[in-house]
Amino acid sequence: MENPFAHLLPPSMQMLTLSGARFVLLLGIMLFFGSAGGRLFQRLKIPQVVGYIVVGIVLGVSGTWALGQETIAALNPVSTIALSLIGFLVGAELKIDIIKKYGKQFVGILLGESVTPFFVVGLLTGGAAFAFTGNLPYSAALGLLLGAICAATAPAATTDVLREYRTKGPLTTTILGIVAMDDAVALILYAIAATISAPLLGGGSISFAAQLGAIAYDIFGSIALGLAAGFVLAQILKHTMDDDGRVLGFSLGVLFLSTGISDLLNLDHMLAAMFTGFFMTNFAQKKTRPLFKLVERFTPPIYVLFFVTVGAKLNVWILTPFFALIVLLYVGGRTLGKTIGARLGARLTKAPGTVRRWLPFCLLSQAGVAIGLSIAAGNDFPDSIGPQIMLIITATTFIVQILGPICVKYGVSKAGEVGLNVTEEDIIRNTRVADITTGGMPVCQSTSYTIVNEDERIGNLIRSFSEHENMNYEVRGKDGLLTGQISLTHIKEAMHIGSFAEMMPAFELMEKPAAICTPNMPLPDAYQLFAEHDTEAVCIVDEQGKPMGILEKYTADHYIHTKIVELEHKLEQME
């Protein structure tokens, strides 16, 4: 609704009101169409994050310009928040026992997949630049800087795919560890490359000691701030775990405070958030751990806005043939380097076969840190190579942000880790009554001894109880419809009568069914029937009301427990 008092405001305030309304409209467009694009790509068996980015490209500077530079700049806080949330949830996976178990493996793979592409990309892009320009200092500097930047891997798109497909196992654990740490290696490589490149480009020398000092301040300062934020949050949550809303409020409040302080102190807010999560998962009281699930429920709309913004920033119409060649060599060399380095590191550290084979597919995404380093190159070398590096990294980010999530899905699928990160609640939620087995057959098919006719003699039922596991029977009337239910309790009561009870027909012993369901009923609804009717058995009928078997609560519980054990056994075999 238009503000009826807008004409009374100063002109500057009137424009602010209109721009605010437009901004909210654009947020709605981004959330609606981003979510729709994610859902569409999900139905096409493509990770939803690709859909978000494609929608951003259509809305952004490569498409309709619905999201112009001003809007994208205004959304920078959303990107900051999204990266902090991602860092926090990645930190939650860095448990000390896992680090002790996989520490050697992490370091070996990390060095391999970071340093190898540095040399491969550096040689390929530097060589191509020299072939075109004949300028050796320029070509060497270009290769060095691009090689350093390519070491970074974007955790955002990668972890979104892992979360979407509920992955768990040695490959997932390795991915989370690597993407959390290789940005630090990229920063160090950039410091070395910038120090060597400065005199080559005639811009004076950049002090290597000063560069390393800045990196040390960034890394260790961020870690210290994150641990301090985790300690504060842990102390607060000791007394607030009984209220989910308050837990979420305090958790996000501390996380955003940490993010804001990081920006004020020129620290890495994502690294700080990661160590906040690391502290909470390793040193806080166990009862505070559910906060991660609460925070995760808050993230979906933030992620949609973040990835739509990523797509909106990408301009695909700004490449010349020379830079197009450099872009292709960068993407190809980075892929080759990370493949060789990751597999070599995994082999030397004796990582599981699934890690050696499929990890390279999961390290291709590139975004925040790489773009940040390209901006740093633009600032360090503004009159020579900086603008060109920014152009190249923008273009390569477009390519790998589209292909990277698809490759992650392929890798974790081939490793057999999709769908293993599930809880008992997840299994219940995704199970129907017909999925549960009784006697090794689907319950809706195993009807030979769970359904009796109303004139069946009780003596036959007594003998049946000794032969089968079921504790209840459905009684079928002459019209073929469900007419009653008999339990083991009824049989015991009848046996007190004596031998005469064996000749009684079933209809004299049955009672009205406590509850009724269909084979397609979701298991949570069936559990609700157990609770509402205070019963251990629910009768299953078809659409016409004909009996199809009995769903017993102990059978459902056993099915869920078996599924959990199967998943745990599968994970043990992978390690």
Disulfide bonds with the S-S distance in Angstrom:
none
